[in-house]
């Protein structure tokens, strides 16, 4: 009997789990969605001639863009094919 009384009302019990979900949404899920949207927009805006850096740190100039891949010229005719999502950022506008 005493054990049941110590829990309080049902509304108070629901407040903390709901508050945790709301905090997780605004501090974890929402920023991650924004980051993914920004990366997706960046990948769609890539064009031939852009100087970019891959996620692995490789610098190169885009010479060919296909559906899901990008071919980079990394050094005097050395061409390497990468997945579009592995391009981290553009260096053309940074100079």
MDAnalysis code that builds the backbone (N, CA, C; Angstrom):
import MDAnalysis as mda
import numpy as np

u = mda.Universe.empty(285, n_residues=95, atom_resindex=np.repeat(np.arange(95), 3), trajectory=True)
u.add_TopologyAttr("name", ["N", "CA", "C"] * 95)
u.add_TopologyAttr("resid", np.arange(1, 96))
u.add_TopologyAttr("resname", ["UNK", "UNK", "UNK", "UNK", "UNK", "UNK", "UNK", "UNK", "UNK", "UNK", "UNK", "UNK", "UNK", "UNK", "UNK", "UNK", "UNK", "UNK", "UNK", "UNK", "UNK", "UNK", "UNK", "UNK", "UNK", "UNK", "UNK", "UNK", "UNK", "UNK", "UNK", "UNK", "UNK", "UNK", "UNK", "UNK", "UNK", "UNK", "UNK", "UNK", "UNK", "UNK", "UNK", "UNK", "UNK", "UNK", "UNK", "UNK", "UNK", "UNK", "UNK", "UNK", "UNK", "UNK", "UNK", "UNK", "UNK", "UNK", "UNK", "UNK", "UNK", "UNK", "UNK", "UNK", "UNK", "UNK", "UNK", "UNK", "UNK", "UNK", "UNK", "UNK", "UNK", "UNK", "UNK", "UNK", "UNK", "UNK", "UNK", "UNK", "UNK", "UNK", "UNK", "UNK", "UNK", "UNK", "UNK", "UNK", "UNK", "UNK", "UNK", "UNK", "UNK", "UNK", "UNK"])
u.atoms.positions = np.array([
    [0.821, -1.188, 0.000],
    [0.000, 0.000, 0.000],
    [0.869, 1.258, 0.000],
    [1.863, 1.306, 0.876],
    [2.757, 2.463, 0.936],
    [3.568, 2.548, -0.352],
    [3.953, 1.434, -0.899],
    [4.732, 1.383, -2.136],
    [3.980, 2.056, -3.287],
    [2.676, 1.823, -3.428],
    [1.879, 2.410, -4.486],
    [1.696, 3.910, -4.315],
    [1.666, 4.390, -3.114],
    [1.462, 5.808, -2.849],
    [2.712, 6.636, -3.152],
    [3.876, 6.029, -3.127],
    [5.107, 6.783, -3.319],
    [5.350, 7.166, -4.786],
    [4.638, 6.582, -5.706],
    [4.848, 6.867, -7.125],
    [4.230, 8.188, -7.575],
    [3.244, 8.688, -6.928],
    [2.617, 9.943, -7.324],
    [1.588, 9.720, -8.406],
    [1.212, 10.810, -9.035],
    [0.168, 10.711, -10.045],
    [0.720, 10.176, -11.374],
    [-0.159, 9.696, -12.209],
    [0.236, 9.162, -13.509],
    [0.792, 10.230, -14.433],
    [0.290, 11.452, -14.295],
    [0.758, 12.553, -15.126],
    [2.218, 12.888, -14.836],
    [2.588, 12.875, -13.589],
    [3.977, 13.151, -13.212],
    [4.909, 12.052, -13.711],
    [4.414, 10.830, -13.733],
    [5.227, 9.718, -14.221],
    [5.464, 9.822, -15.727],
    [4.534, 10.359, -16.460],
    [4.676, 10.496, -17.902],
    [5.517, 11.711, -18.291],
    [5.616, 12.688, -17.432],
    [6.334, 13.920, -17.752],
    [7.807, 13.668, -18.070],
    [8.511, 12.914, -17.259],
    [9.952, 12.722, -17.448],
    [10.304, 11.939, -18.708],
    [9.645, 10.854, -19.041],
    [9.964, 10.192, -20.321],
    [9.662, 11.070, -21.530],
    [8.570, 11.818, -21.472],
    [8.235, 12.715, -22.579],
    [9.271, 13.822, -22.678],
    [9.699, 14.360, -21.555],
    [10.721, 15.409, -21.545],
    [12.037, 14.892, -22.121],
    [12.403, 13.669, -21.820],
    [13.641, 13.080, -22.348],
    [13.549, 12.938, -23.866],
    [12.405, 12.516, -24.382],
    [12.221, 12.371, -25.829],
    [12.302, 13.733, -26.510],
    [11.700, 14.753, -25.929],
    [11.730, 16.091, -26.507],
    [13.159, 16.636, -26.531],
    [13.883, 16.469, -25.444],
    [15.274, 16.933, -25.382],
    [16.126, 16.181, -26.397],
    [15.952, 14.877, -26.511],
    [16.716, 14.086, -27.475],
    [16.418, 14.549, -28.903],
    [15.179, 14.882, -29.182],
    [14.826, 15.342, -30.524],
    [15.531, 16.647, -30.862],
    [15.476, 17.628, -29.959],
    [16.028, 18.943, -30.256],
    [17.549, 19.016, -30.159],
    [18.170, 18.153, -29.375],
    [19.623, 18.222, -29.222],
    [20.385, 17.157, -29.994],
    [19.706, 16.109, -30.441],
    [20.404, 15.031, -31.151],
    [19.844, 14.832, -32.557],
    [18.578, 14.563, -32.671],
    [17.990, 14.210, -33.962],
    [17.881, 15.397, -34.911],
    [17.419, 16.523, -34.439],
    [17.227, 17.689, -35.308],
    [18.544, 18.198, -35.897],
    [19.605, 18.373, -35.095],
    [20.880, 18.798, -35.696],
    [21.428, 17.787, -36.707],
    [21.224, 16.511, -36.460],
    [21.685, 15.483, -37.393],
    [20.922, 15.579, -38.712],
    [19.630, 15.848, -38.664],
    [18.841, 16.020, -39.886],
    [19.330, 17.233, -40.670],
    [19.645, 18.312, -39.979],
    [20.156, 19.513, -40.645],
    [21.500, 19.236, -41.309],
    [22.375, 18.499, -40.617],
    [23.689, 18.177, -41.175],
    [23.545, 17.327, -42.426],
    [22.654, 16.323, -42.383],
    [22.423, 15.471, -43.547],
    [21.859, 16.257, -44.722],
    [20.944, 17.174, -44.455],
    [20.349, 18.002, -45.503],
    [21.415, 18.904, -46.124],
    [22.267, 19.486, -45.299],
    [23.339, 20.362, -45.790],
    [24.321, 19.573, -46.664],
    [24.694, 18.354, -46.234],
    [25.599, 17.508, -47.008],
    [24.957, 17.095, -48.325],
    [23.670, 16.773, -48.295],
    [22.957, 16.385, -49.514],
    [22.911, 17.541, -50.516],
    [22.626, 18.739, -50.022],
    [22.611, 19.921, -50.898],
    [24.003, 20.180, -51.479],
    [25.034, 19.999, -50.657],
    [26.405, 20.194, -51.122],
    [26.747, 19.207, -52.233],
    [26.405, 17.937, -52.045],
    [26.703, 16.909, -53.040],
    [25.983, 17.209, -54.351],
    [24.748, 17.684, -54.269],
    [23.992, 18.015, -55.483],
    [24.561, 19.238, -56.197],
    [25.254, 20.106, -55.478],
    [25.785, 21.326, -56.088],
    [27.188, 21.144, -56.677],
    [27.782, 19.959, -56.538],
    [29.113, 19.726, -57.096],
    [29.071, 19.855, -58.614],
    [30.132, 20.438, -59.175],
    [30.195, 20.569, -60.627],
    [31.618, 20.320, -61.104],
    [31.743, 20.037, -62.382],
    [33.036, 19.767, -62.991],
    [33.945, 20.987, -62.813],
    [35.185, 20.728, -62.408],
    [36.155, 21.802, -62.211],
    [36.325, 22.229, -60.765],
    [35.407, 21.829, -59.872],
    [35.538, 22.174, -58.454],
    [36.741, 21.450, -57.856],
    [37.477, 22.152, -57.015],
    [38.570, 21.534, -56.258],
    [37.992, 21.145, -54.911],
    [38.069, 19.852, -54.580],
    [37.412, 19.337, -53.381],
    [38.388, 18.520, -52.536],
    [37.954, 18.230, -51.319],
    [38.696, 17.370, -50.401],
    [37.777, 16.218, -50.014],
    [38.297, 14.996, -50.061],
    [37.499, 13.825, -49.695],
    [37.523, 13.640, -48.187],
    [36.692, 12.718, -47.715],
    [36.646, 12.408, -46.283],
    [37.984, 11.850, -45.803],
    [38.740, 11.244, -46.696],
    [40.052, 10.705, -46.341],
    [41.172, 11.725, -46.425],
    [40.850, 12.949, -46.857],
    [41.847, 14.010, -46.913],
    [42.529, 14.176, -48.254],
    [42.053, 13.494, -49.276],
    [42.650, 13.575, -50.598],
    [42.120, 14.792, -51.339],
    [43.004, 15.626, -51.859],
    [42.626, 16.832, -52.600],
    [42.627, 16.515, -54.089],
    [41.643, 17.044, -54.804],
    [41.599, 16.815, -56.239],
    [40.591, 17.711, -56.928],
    [40.653, 17.699, -58.259],
    [39.765, 18.495, -59.086],
    [38.776, 17.556, -59.758],
    [37.496, 17.892, -59.717],
    [36.460, 17.053, -60.318],
    [36.569, 17.131, -61.838],
    [36.712, 15.953, -62.469],
    [36.778, 15.892, -63.927],
    [35.559, 15.197, -64.530],
    [34.838, 14.418, -63.734],
    [33.662, 13.702, -64.234],
    [32.698, 13.465, -63.078],
    [31.423, 13.747, -63.323],
    [30.388, 13.489, -62.320],
    [29.378, 12.537, -62.932],
    [29.130, 11.427, -62.217],
    [28.126, 10.457, -62.638],
    [27.018, 10.432, -61.590],
    [26.112, 9.462, -61.672],
    [24.975, 9.405, -60.747],
    [25.403, 9.369, -59.283],
    [26.241, 8.405, -58.944],
    [26.632, 8.252, -57.540],
    [28.127, 8.418, -57.318],
    [28.889, 8.662, -58.378],
    [30.344, 8.754, -58.236],
    [30.882, 10.053, -58.823],
    [32.079, 10.389, -58.375],
    [32.808, 11.558, -58.849],
    [34.221, 11.095, -59.171],
    [34.752, 11.494, -60.315],
    [36.134, 11.173, -60.663],
    [36.977, 12.413, -60.431],
    [38.040, 12.242, -59.631],
    [38.929, 13.352, -59.300],
    [40.269, 13.176, -59.995],
    [40.813, 14.285, -60.484],
    [42.179, 14.314, -61.001],
    [43.028, 14.780, -59.834],
    [43.840, 13.868, -59.280],
    [44.587, 14.216, -58.080],
    [46.017, 14.654, -58.369],
    [46.561, 14.264, -59.549],
    [47.923, 14.694, -59.882],
    [48.231, 14.368, -61.333],
    [48.327, 15.376, -62.175],
    [48.745, 15.248, -63.574],
    [48.246, 13.978, -64.256],
    [46.965, 13.853, -64.374],
    [46.408, 12.714, -65.095],
    [46.067, 11.511, -64.236],
    [46.372, 11.537, -62.965],
    [46.008, 10.433, -62.085],
    [44.567, 10.642, -61.649],
    [43.695, 9.784, -62.132],
    [42.275, 9.927, -61.842],
    [41.816, 8.819, -60.904],
    [41.011, 9.222, -59.920],
    [40.490, 8.285, -58.929],
    [38.989, 8.507, -58.809],
    [38.225, 7.421, -58.728],
    [36.770, 7.504, -58.636],
    [36.350, 7.362, -57.163],
    [35.470, 8.258, -56.725],
    [34.965, 8.261, -55.352],
    [33.447, 8.291, -55.359],
    [32.865, 7.818, -54.289],
    [31.439, 7.983, -54.066],
    [31.177, 9.458, -53.768],
    [30.081, 9.994, -54.247],
    [29.782, 11.414, -54.037],
    [29.721, 11.777, -52.556],
    [29.221, 10.868, -51.746],
    [29.071, 11.156, -50.320],
    [30.402, 11.225, -49.578],
    [31.486, 10.811, -50.214],
    [32.787, 10.884, -49.548],
    [33.487, 12.224, -49.759],
    [32.855, 13.124, -50.502],
    [33.421, 14.460, -50.691],
    [33.050, 15.297, -49.468],
    [34.073, 15.809, -48.762],
    [33.826, 16.546, -47.523],
    [33.505, 18.007, -47.760],
    [34.360, 18.703, -48.491],
    [34.105, 20.111, -48.733],
    [34.827, 20.583, -49.965],
    [34.432, 21.767, -50.424],
    [34.978, 22.349, -51.638],
    [36.072, 23.346, -51.292],
    [37.177, 23.279, -52.026],
    [38.281, 24.192, -51.792],
    [38.303, 25.340, -52.807],
    [37.539, 25.248, -53.889],
    [37.554, 26.277, -54.943],
    [37.210, 27.650, -54.387],
    [36.167, 27.726, -53.570],
    [35.739, 29.015, -53.034],
    [36.541, 29.430, -51.813],
    [37.301, 28.527, -51.216],
    [38.064, 28.837, -50.012],
    [39.333, 29.632, -50.330],
    [39.791, 29.574, -51.580],
    [41.052, 30.252, -51.940],
    [40.870, 31.699, -52.171],
])
